[in-house]
Amino acid sequence: MSNRDTNNKATNSQKDNRMATSSKVSGARNKSKTINEDRINYFLLPILIILCIIPFIVRMNIYNTHLSQYQWFAQDGEFIDFFLIYKHWAFVVVSIIMVVIIAIRAYYKRDVIKFLPLFIPLGIYGVMALLSAIFSDYPLFSFGGGFEQFESIFAILGYCITAYYAFLFIREEQDLKKILKYLVVTAIIMSILGVFQFAGNDLFREETIKKLIIPLQYQDKYSLNFGFENNRVYFTLYNPNYVGVFVSMMIPILLVMLFFHRNIKKIIISIVAIIGLIIGGIGAQSLAGVVGLAVALLFIMILMWRYLIKRYTIVLSVGAILIIGVLILNAVTDQFLFNRIKNVFNNTKAEYTLASMDTKDDCVELSYGGNKLLVRNIMGETDSHFTLTDVNNEMVAANYDASTNSIMITDERFAGISVGVSNDFENAFYIQEAGVKWLFTVSNSDGTYYHMNRFGKLDKMITAPSAIFTGYEWFATARGYLWSRTIPLLKENLILGSGPDTFVMEYPQQDYLNFQRYGYPTNIITKPHNLYLQIAVQDGMIALLAFLAFYAMYFISSIRLYIKGRFHNFYEQMGVAIFVGTIGYMVTGLTNDSSITTAPIFWALMGIGISVNYRVKSLNTEEQKKS
C-alpha cells in the first residue's frame, strides 16, 4: 500500500472521528436544549397562578355588605357573590407567598435582588394607598374589601408586589415562552366560554358546573343566574365591561406574537384564540374594549411597521380576517358596535326643565325652568294641606283635580307639576313631574322633610355638585354622569383619599333625581367607571400621580427600545407584545375601573414587561460595546 493510500485512510479516519465527535456534541447540545426547555422554574408558579388560575375562580359566597346602616342601601345587608371574593383572597394569598419568596431570596442571595428607578413611584403608590387605608373613615372596607368590588389594600399592595416579583424572577427566554404558552391557554379557555355564551348556551347553566360553583347546602335554594341577558358574554369576569378590558390586553399580545411564529401549529392556535376573543368582545358589547384594542393596534403599526411591511401578506390576511369577523359579528348583533360608536359621537347636550329637587328642613325645593318652587305639607290635627310658593314666598297658582285627587299647578313657570297625598305610608305625599312620582314626608322625629326611597327608607334627597361633563351626562352610556359627580370629590381626597374600596361611601348616593334620569334608578354606584378617578378618590391624588409616573417610565422605556426595533430575538418580540397589551388596558381604564378580575393580569404583565425591557437594554448595551 502506498503512502498516499495510507495518508488517505488516516485522513478519512480522522474525518470519521470528527464527525462522530461532532454528532455526539450535537446530540449533547440537543439533549441539553431539551432539558433546558423542559426545566421547571418554580419561581414562575405564582405568576402562572395569577395569569391562568385566578381569573377562572368562580364560587358562591354569601356575605354581609355592612351597608344596611345607610339609608341609601337595602335593609337586608346580605348579598351573594360569585366572581370577586374568592379571586380576591386567592390573589392575596399568592401575593403573601411572593413576599416570602422575595424575603428568603434577599436573605440568601442578595445579589439577586435588583431595583430600578421606576419602582420608586410604584413604591410611593403602594405607600399612599396603605396610608389611605390606615386613615380611612371606613377601615372595614379598605382592609376587608367592599361591596361589588373586593379590591382591598391587600390586593393593591399585591399588585405592586406582583410587578416587582415578575421583574426579579422572570429572566430567561424559556420563562417567557412558558408564560406565553399559558397566556394562550387562558385565552383559549376564555374564548370557549365566550363563544358558548354568545351562542346562548352559557356553560355556567350546566348542572355539573352548578355543583362545582354552589356549595352543597345551597344547591336546592339558589340557581346560577347572573342577571345577564341571553347571548351576552361575560367570561368569568363578573361584568361584560371587564371582558372588553381582558380582550384589549390579550389580543394585542397574541397578534404581535402571531407575526413572529414560524410553527404552523402555533399560528393556527393563535388565530383561533384571537377569533374567539373577538367574538367574546363583540358579545360583551364593550365599546371600551374596541377602543382600547384599536389604540393598541395603532401602536403595533407605529412600532413594527418595518417588520410588518416585510411580512405584508400575513398582515393583509390577518387584517382581512379581523375586519370580516367584526363586520359579521356586528351584523349578527344588530349593528350594535356601529350604533354605539355613533351614539358616542352624536352626543348632544341634555337639558331638563326640572334641574334639581332637594329635601330641606322646611320644604321640598325644586328648581324648574330656572325658577324655585317650594312645596310644604302642613300637618294639622285631623288633616293636612299644601302650600306652594316661589322663592319670594309668593303663592303659586294651582287647582284641585278631583279626578286624580291631586293639585295641579297652573302657574306657567311650573306647568306640568302636581302634588297630592299618598297612601303608601303615614303622612306621605308625592310630587309628580314628567310622569314620575316622588314620595316625601315630614319626619315626626325632627320635623324636616325626607324622601321615601326604593328601599322603603326615609332619606334626604340632594342634587350632587357636578363638573366638566355637566349637561353631557349621557356621554359614553351615561358615564358622563358618573364622572361629572365624581370630579367634585377630588378636592376632598387630594392627599390620602377615602381609602381603598370606599368609593361607594364617597359618591352622592342620595342624588335620586339624577339616578332616575341617567339610567341608575335601581343601582348603588360602587365605582366611577374610570381607573384614574377611582385611584384619585380612593387613594388620593399623590397615589394617582405615582401610578401614572410608574407607567410613564415604562412607556417611555418601551418606546425608546422598540421604536427602531428589528425584533431579531425573542426578548424584543415578547417585549413589544406585552407593551401594546398594557396600552390596551390603560386605554380601557378611561371608561372602566380596576377590578380584581383583570387587574392582577395587568400588573403581572407590567412586571414581565419591565423584566424584558431590562434584558433587551442589557443586550443592546453588550452589542454596542462589541461594535
KOLLOMI-798968 format. One record per residue (C-alpha): residue in three letters; x, y, z. Coordinates in steps of 0.2 Angstrom, whole numbers, always signed. Example, Ala and Ser with C-alpha at 12.3 -4.5 7.8 and 13.67 -1.06 7.14 Angstrom:
REM residues 2
  code     c1     c2     c3
   Ala    +62    -22    +39
   Ser    +68     -5    +36
***
This chain:
REM residues 627
  code     c1     c2     c3
   Met     +0     +0     +0
   Ser     +7    +17     -5
   Asn    +10    +31     +7
   Arg     -4    +41     -1
   Asp    -16    +27     +2
   Thr    -11    +26    +20
   Asn    -12    +45    +22
   Asn    -29    +45    +14
   Lys    -35    +31    +26
   Ala    -28    +41    +41
   Thr    -37    +57    +34
   Asn    -53    +48    +32
   Ser    -52    +40    +49
   Gln    -49    +57    +57
   Lys    -64    +64    +47
   Asp    -75    +50    +54
   Asn    -69    +53    +71
   Arg    -73    +72    +70
   Met    -90    +68    +63
   Ala    -93    +55    +77
   Thr    -87    +68    +89
   Ser    -97    +82    +81
   Ser   -113    +70    +81
   Lys   -110    +67   +100
   Val   -108    +85   +104
   Ser   -123    +90    +93
   Gly   -133    +76   +102
   Ala   -127    +83   +119
   Arg   -132   +100   +114
   Asn   -149    +95   +108
   Lys   -152    +85   +124
   Ser   -146   +100   +134
   Lys   -158   +111   +124
   Thr   -172    +99   +128
   Ile   -168    +98   +146
   Asn   -167   +117   +147
   Glu   -184   +120   +138
   Asp   -192   +107   +149
   Arg   -185   +113   +165
   Ile   -196   +120   +178
   Asn   -193   +137   +186
   Tyr   -203   +135   +201
   Phe   -202   +154   +204
   Leu   -214   +156   +189
   Leu   -228   +147   +198
   Pro   -236   +162   +207
   Ile   -236   +172   +191
   Leu   -244   +157   +181
   Ile   -257   +156   +195
   Ile   -261   +174   +193
   Leu   -262   +173   +174
   Cys   -270   +156   +172
   Ile   -280   +151   +188
   Ile   -286   +165   +197
   Pro   -296   +173   +183
   Phe   -306   +157   +182
   Ile   -311   +156   +200
   Val   -330   +156   +202
   Arg   -338   +151   +218
   Met   -353   +156   +228
   Asn   -351   +166   +244
   Ile   -365   +174   +254
   Tyr   -358   +190   +263
   Asn   -363   +204   +274
   Thr   -360   +221   +264
   His   -361   +231   +281
   Leu   -370   +244   +271
   Ser   -388   +242   +278
   Gln   -384   +255   +291
   Tyr   -385   +268   +277
   Gln   -402   +275   +272
   Trp   -397   +273   +253
   Phe   -395   +255   +255
   Ala   -406   +240   +257
   Gln   -412   +234   +274
   Asp   -405   +217   +271
   Gly   -386   +218   +271
   Glu   -383   +201   +264
   Phe   -378   +198   +246
   Ile   -372   +184   +235
   Asp   -355   +185   +226
   Phe   -348   +173   +213
   Phe   -334   +181   +205
   Leu   -325   +193   +217
   Ile   -322   +187   +235
   Tyr   -313   +171   +231
   Lys   -302   +179   +217
   His   -298   +192   +229
   Trp   -292   +181   +244
   Ala   -283   +169   +232
   Phe   -273   +183   +225
   Val   -269   +190   +242
   Val   -263   +173   +247
   Val   -252   +172   +231
   Ser   -245   +189   +235
   Ile   -240   +184   +253
   Ile   -231   +169   +245
   Met   -222   +181   +233
   Val   -217   +192   +248
   Val   -210   +177   +257
   Ile   -200   +171   +242
   Ile   -193   +188   +239
   Ala   -188   +189   +258
   Ile   -179   +172   +258
   Arg   -170   +176   +241
   Ala   -165   +193   +248
   Tyr   -158   +184   +264
   Tyr   -148   +170   +255
   Lys   -144   +179   +238
   Arg   -143   +197   +240
   Asp   -136   +199   +223
   Val   -152   +193   +215
   Ile   -162   +207   +222
   Lys   -162   +222   +209
   Phe   -170   +239   +209
   Leu   -174   +251   +195
   Pro   -179   +269   +197
   Leu   -197   +266   +190
   Phe   -200   +256   +206
   Ile   -199   +272   +216
   Pro   -216   +279   +210
   Leu   -223   +261   +212
   Gly   -217   +261   +230
   Ile   -225   +278   +233
   Tyr   -241   +272   +225
   Gly   -242   +257   +237
   Val   -237   +268   +252
   Met   -250   +281   +249
   Ala   -263   +268   +246
   Leu   -258   +260   +263
   Leu   -259   +276   +272
   Ser   -276   +280   +264
   Ala   -282   +263   +271
   Ile   -275   +266   +288
   Phe   -283   +284   +290
   Ser   -299   +280   +281
   Asp   -315   +283   +289
   Tyr   -321   +266   +283
   Pro   -306   +254   +288
   Leu   -318   +239   +287
   Phe   -320   +241   +268
   Ser   -302   +246   +265
   Phe   -294   +231   +274
   Gly   -308   +218   +270
   Gly   -315   +223   +253
   Gly   -331   +232   +249
   Phe   -347   +228   +241
   Glu   -346   +223   +222
   Gln   -328   +227   +222
   Phe   -317   +217   +234
   Glu   -301   +226   +230
   Ser   -294   +229   +247
   Ile   -277   +237   +252
   Phe   -270   +219   +252
   Ala   -275   +217   +234
   Ile   -267   +234   +229
   Leu   -251   +230   +238
   Gly   -252   +213   +230
   Tyr   -252   +222   +213
   Cys   -236   +231   +217
   Ile   -228   +215   +224
   Thr   -233   +206   +208
   Ala   -225   +218   +197
   Tyr   -209   +218   +207
   Tyr   -209   +199   +209
   Ala   -211   +196   +190
   Phe   -196   +208   +187
   Leu   -185   +198   +198
   Phe   -189   +180   +194
   Ile   -193   +181   +175
   Arg   -176   +182   +166
   Glu   -173   +169   +153
   Glu   -181   +166   +136
   Gln   -188   +149   +142
   Asp   -198   +158   +156
   Leu   -206   +170   +143
   Lys   -210   +156   +132
   Lys   -219   +147   +146
   Ile   -228   +162   +151
   Leu   -234   +165   +133
   Lys   -239   +147   +132
   Tyr   -250   +148   +147
   Leu   -257   +165   +141
   Val   -263   +157   +125
   Val   -271   +143   +136
   Thr   -280   +156   +146
   Ala   -286   +165   +130
   Ile   -292   +148   +123
   Ile   -302   +143   +138
   Met   -310   +161   +140
   Ser   -314   +160   +121
   Ile   -323   +144   +123
   Leu   -333   +151   +137
   Gly   -337   +167   +127
   Val   -342   +158   +111
   Phe   -354   +147   +121
   Gln   -361   +162   +130
   Phe   -363   +172   +114
   Ala   -372   +157   +106
   Gly   -384   +157   +120
   Asn   -378   +141   +128
   Asp   -369   +148   +144
   Leu   -359   +133   +151
   Phe   -362   +140   +169
   Arg   -380   +135   +167
   Glu   -375   +117   +166
   Glu   -379   +106   +181
   Thr   -361   +100   +183
   Ile   -355   +117   +183
   Lys   -368   +122   +196
   Lys   -362   +109   +208
   Leu   -345   +115   +207
   Ile   -349   +133   +210
   Ile   -363   +132   +223
   Pro   -360   +125   +240
   Leu   -369   +109   +243
   Gln   -380   +116   +256
   Tyr   -387   +130   +244
   Gln   -389   +120   +228
   Asp   -408   +117   +231
   Lys   -410   +135   +236
   Tyr   -400   +145   +223
   Ser   -398   +144   +204
   Leu   -384   +151   +193
   Asn   -392   +167   +186
   Phe   -380   +181   +185
   Gly   -393   +193   +178
   Phe   -385   +195   +160
   Glu   -397   +194   +145
   Asn   -395   +179   +134
   Asn   -381   +180   +121
   Arg   -371   +192   +132
   Val   -353   +187   +135
   Tyr   -345   +190   +152
   Phe   -332   +175   +153
   Thr   -328   +173   +172
   Leu   -325   +191   +174
   Tyr   -341   +197   +184
   Asn   -346   +210   +171
   Pro   -346   +211   +152
   Asn   -336   +228   +154
   Tyr   -321   +218   +160
   Val   -322   +206   +145
   Gly   -318   +222   +135
   Val   -303   +225   +147
   Phe   -297   +207   +145
   Val   -298   +207   +126
   Ser   -289   +223   +124
   Met   -274   +216   +134
   Met   -274   +199   +126
   Ile   -277   +201   +108
   Pro   -263   +213   +105
   Ile   -251   +201   +114
   Leu   -257   +186   +103
   Leu   -257   +196    +87
   Val   -239   +203    +89
   Met   -233   +185    +93
   Leu   -243   +178    +78
   Phe   -232   +188    +66
   Phe   -216   +180    +73
   His   -222   +162    +74
   Arg   -214   +150    +61
   Asn   -223   +135    +68
   Ile   -239   +132    +59
   Lys   -247   +124    +74
   Lys   -244   +139    +85
   Ile   -250   +150    +71
   Ile   -267   +141    +70
   Ile   -269   +141    +89
   Ser   -266   +159    +90
   Ile   -278   +163    +76
   Val   -291   +153    +84
   Ala   -288   +161   +101
   Ile   -289   +179    +93
   Ile   -305   +175    +84
   Gly   -313   +168   +100
   Leu   -308   +184   +109
   Ile   -315   +195    +96
   Ile   -332   +185    +97
   Gly   -331   +187   +116
   Gly   -328   +206   +114
   Ile   -342   +209   +102
   Gly   -353   +198   +113
   Ala   -349   +208   +128
   Gln   -355   +224   +119
   Ser   -340   +233   +126
   Leu   -336   +248   +116
   Ala   -321   +252   +128
   Gly   -313   +236   +123
   Val   -315   +240   +105
   Val   -307   +257   +108
   Gly   -293   +250   +119
   Leu   -289   +237   +105
   Ala   -289   +250    +91
   Val   -276   +261   +101
   Ala   -266   +245   +104
   Leu   -266   +241    +86
   Leu   -261   +258    +81
   Phe   -246   +256    +92
   Ile   -242   +240    +84
   Met   -241   +248    +67
   Ile   -231   +263    +74
   Leu   -218   +251    +82
   Met   -217   +237    +70
   Trp   -220   +245    +53
   Arg   -204   +239    +46
   Tyr   -207   +221    +51
   Leu   -225   +222    +45
   Ile   -220   +228    +28
   Lys   -208   +213    +26
   Arg   -222   +201    +30
   Tyr   -236   +211    +22
   Thr   -245   +195    +15
   Ile   -248   +189    +33
   Val   -253   +206    +39
   Leu   -266   +208    +25
   Ser   -273   +191    +28
   Val   -274   +194    +47
   Gly   -281   +211    +44
   Ala   -294   +205    +32
   Ile   -300   +191    +44
   Leu   -301   +204    +58
   Ile   -312   +216    +48
   Ile   -323   +202    +40
   Gly   -325   +195    +58
   Val   -330   +212    +65
   Leu   -342   +215    +51
   Ile   -351   +198    +53
   Leu   -352   +199    +72
   Asn   -358   +217    +71
   Ala   -372   +212    +59
   Val   -377   +197    +70
   Thr   -378   +209    +85
   Asp   -390   +220    +75
   Gln   -377   +234    +71
   Phe   -373   +235    +90
   Leu   -355   +241    +88
   Phe   -358   +254    +74
   Asn   -373   +261    +84
   Arg   -363   +263   +100
   Ile   -349   +272    +91
   Lys   -362   +283    +83
   Asn   -371   +287    +99
   Val   -354   +292   +107
   Phe   -350   +305    +94
   Asn   -368   +311    +92
   Asn   -369   +315   +110
   Thr   -379   +332   +112
   Lys   -381   +342   +127
   Ala   -395   +336   +138
   Glu   -406   +350   +146
   Tyr   -420   +346   +158
   Thr   -433   +358   +164
   Leu   -433   +350   +182
   Ala   -415   +354   +186
   Ser   -415   +349   +205
   Met   -426   +343   +219
   Asp   -420   +343   +237
   Thr   -427   +340   +254
   Lys   -424   +355   +265
   Asp   -428   +357   +283
   Asp   -444   +366   +280
   Cys   -449   +361   +262
   Val   -445   +351   +246
   Glu   -436   +363   +235
   Leu   -437   +361   +216
   Ser   -428   +371   +203
   Tyr   -439   +371   +187
   Gly   -435   +381   +172
   Gly   -424   +392   +181
   Asn   -437   +396   +195
   Lys   -438   +389   +213
   Leu   -454   +380   +219
   Leu   -456   +377   +237
   Val   -468   +363   +242
   Arg   -474   +361   +260
   Asn   -486   +349   +268
   Ile   -493   +357   +283
   Met   -500   +344   +295
   Gly   -515   +348   +306
   Glu   -523   +338   +320
   Thr   -535   +329   +308
   Asp   -529   +333   +290
   Ser   -516   +342   +280
   His   -514   +355   +267
   Phe   -501   +360   +254
   Thr   -493   +377   +252
   Leu   -484   +380   +236
   Thr   -474   +396   +235
   Asp   -460   +403   +224
   Val   -443   +409   +230
   Asn   -451   +426   +235
   Asn   -463   +417   +246
   Glu   -477   +422   +234
   Met   -491   +409   +232
   Val   -491   +399   +216
   Ala   -507   +397   +206
   Ala   -515   +379   +207
   Asn   -531   +370   +205
   Tyr   -538   +354   +214
   Asp   -541   +340   +201
   Ala   -555   +329   +209
   Ser   -552   +315   +196
   Thr   -534   +312   +202
   Asn   -536   +319   +219
   Ser   -521   +330   +216
   Ile   -517   +348   +215
   Met   -512   +354   +198
   Ile   -501   +369   +197
   Thr   -507   +382   +184
   Asp   -493   +394   +186
   Glu   -484   +394   +169
   Arg   -467   +394   +177
   Phe   -471   +377   +185
   Ala   -483   +370   +172
   Gly   -483   +351   +172
   Ile   -480   +348   +191
   Ser   -493   +341   +203
   Val   -494   +336   +221
   Gly   -505   +325   +231
   Val   -507   +314   +246
   Ser   -501   +297   +245
   Asn   -507   +281   +254
   Asp   -490   +272   +253
   Phe   -485   +276   +271
   Glu   -490   +288   +285
   Asn   -490   +307   +282
   Ala   -484   +303   +264
   Phe   -486   +315   +249
   Tyr   -480   +315   +232
   Ile   -473   +327   +219
   Gln   -476   +322   +201
   Glu   -466   +328   +186
   Ala   -465   +320   +168
   Gly   -475   +305   +174
   Val   -463   +301   +189
   Lys   -470   +301   +207
   Trp   -458   +306   +220
   Leu   -463   +301   +238
   Phe   -460   +313   +253
   Thr   -465   +315   +271
   Val   -462   +326   +286
   Ser   -452   +316   +299
   Asn   -460   +315   +316
   Ser   -443   +314   +324
   Asp   -435   +330   +318
   Gly   -449   +339   +309
   Thr   -439   +340   +292
   Tyr   -443   +334   +275
   Tyr   -437   +317   +269
   His   -439   +306   +253
   Met   -445   +289   +253
   Asn   -433   +279   +243
   Arg   -434   +262   +233
   Phe   -429   +253   +249
   Gly   -443   +260   +259
   Lys   -431   +271   +269
   Leu   -433   +289   +273
   Asp   -418   +298   +266
   Lys   -413   +316   +262
   Met   -414   +320   +243
   Ile   -399   +330   +236
   Thr   -393   +337   +220
   Ala   -375   +332   +219
   Pro   -362   +346   +213
   Ser   -356   +342   +195
   Ala   -341   +347   +185
   Ile   -334   +346   +167
   Phe   -347   +334   +160
   Thr   -362   +345   +166
   Gly   -375   +344   +153
   Tyr   -366   +329   +144
   Glu   -371   +316   +157
   Trp   -376   +304   +143
   Phe   -359   +304   +136
   Ala   -351   +286   +135
   Thr   -368   +277   +140
   Ala   -371   +289   +155
   Arg   -353   +288   +161
   Gly   -353   +307   +159
   Tyr   -365   +307   +174
   Leu   -353   +297   +185
   Trp   -338   +307   +180
   Ser   -346   +324   +182
   Arg   -352   +319   +200
   Thr   -335   +311   +204
   Ile   -324   +325   +199
   Pro   -330   +337   +213
   Leu   -325   +323   +226
   Leu   -307   +325   +222
   Lys   -304   +341   +232
   Glu   -309   +332   +247
   Asn   -297   +317   +244
   Leu   -281   +326   +237
   Ile   -269   +319   +249
   Leu   -274   +302   +256
   Gly   -291   +298   +248
   Ser   -305   +290   +256
   Gly   -297   +273   +257
   Pro   -297   +258   +245
   Asp   -314   +251   +241
   Thr   -323   +265   +249
   Phe   -330   +274   +233
   Val   -347   +268   +237
   Met   -347   +279   +253
   Glu   -340   +294   +244
   Tyr   -351   +295   +230
   Pro   -368   +305   +232
   Gln   -380   +290   +233
   Gln   -394   +302   +238
   Asp   -394   +311   +221
   Tyr   -410   +301   +217
   Leu   -417   +313   +204
   Asn   -401   +310   +193
   Phe   -400   +292   +197
   Gln   -418   +290   +189
   Arg   -414   +302   +175
   Tyr   -397   +294   +169
   Gly   -402   +276   +170
   Tyr   -397   +271   +188
   Pro   -414   +270   +196
   Thr   -410   +253   +205
   Asn   -392   +255   +207
   Ile   -379   +258   +220
   Ile   -364   +267   +212
   Thr   -349   +257   +218
   Lys   -336   +264   +205
   Pro   -333   +279   +194
   His   -330   +269   +178
   Asn   -313   +277   +177
   Leu   -297   +269   +183
   Tyr   -289   +286   +186
   Leu   -304   +294   +195
   Gln   -305   +278   +206
   Ile   -287   +279   +211
   Ala   -288   +298   +214
   Val   -304   +297   +225
   Gln   -299   +281   +235
   Asp   -280   +283   +237
   Gly   -278   +301   +234
   Met   -270   +312   +220
   Ile   -252   +308   +225
   Ala   -256   +290   +223
   Leu   -263   +293   +206
   Leu   -248   +304   +200
   Ala   -236   +290   +207
   Phe   -246   +277   +197
   Leu   -245   +287   +181
   Ala   -227   +291   +184
   Phe   -223   +272   +185
   Tyr   -232   +268   +169
   Ala   -225   +283   +160
   Met   -207   +277   +164
   Tyr   -211   +260   +157
   Phe   -220   +268   +142
   Ile   -205   +279   +138
   Ser   -193   +265   +140
   Ser   -203   +254   +129
   Ile   -204   +267   +115
   Arg   -186   +270   +116
   Leu   -182   +251   +114
   Tyr   -194   +246   +101
   Ile   -197   +262    +90
   Lys   -182   +257    +79
   Gly   -183   +238    +84
   Arg   -179   +224    +71
   Phe   -186   +211    +83
   His   -172   +199    +79
   Asn   -173   +190    +96
   Phe   -187   +183   +107
   Tyr   -185   +196   +121
   Glu   -189   +211   +109
   Gln   -203   +201   +102
   Met   -211   +197   +118
   Gly   -207   +215   +125
   Val   -216   +224   +112
   Ala   -231   +212   +113
   Ile   -233   +215   +132
   Phe   -231   +234   +129
   Val   -245   +235   +117
   Gly   -256   +224   +128
   Thr   -253   +236   +143
   Ile   -258   +250   +132
   Gly   -275   +242   +129
   Tyr   -278   +241   +147
   Met   -273   +259   +151
   Val   -285   +265   +137
   Thr   -299   +255   +143
   Gly   -296   +262   +160
   Leu   -303   +278   +154
   Thr   -320   +270   +155
   Asn   -318   +256   +166
   Asp   -311   +253   +184
   Ser   -298   +242   +192
   Ser   -305   +226   +196
   Ile   -299   +210   +205
   Thr   -305   +201   +189
   Thr   -292   +209   +177
   Ala   -280   +220   +187
   Pro   -269   +206   +193
   Ile   -266   +201   +175
   Phe   -261   +218   +170
   Trp   -249   +220   +185
   Ala   -241   +203   +181
   Leu   -239   +209   +163
   Met   -231   +225   +169
   Gly   -218   +216   +179
   Ile   -214   +204   +164
   Gly   -213   +219   +153
   Ile   -201   +228   +164
   Ser   -190   +212   +166
   Val   -190   +210   +147
   Asn   -186   +228   +144
   Tyr   -171   +227   +156
   Arg   -165   +212   +147
   Val   -167   +220   +130
   Lys   -157   +235   +136
   Ser   -143   +225   +143
   Leu   -142   +215   +126
   Asn   -142   +232   +116
   Thr   -128   +238   +128
   Glu   -117   +222   +125
   Glu   -120   +224   +106
   Gln   -114   +242   +106
   Lys    -98   +238   +116
   Lys    -94   +224   +104
   Ser    -96   +235    +89
***
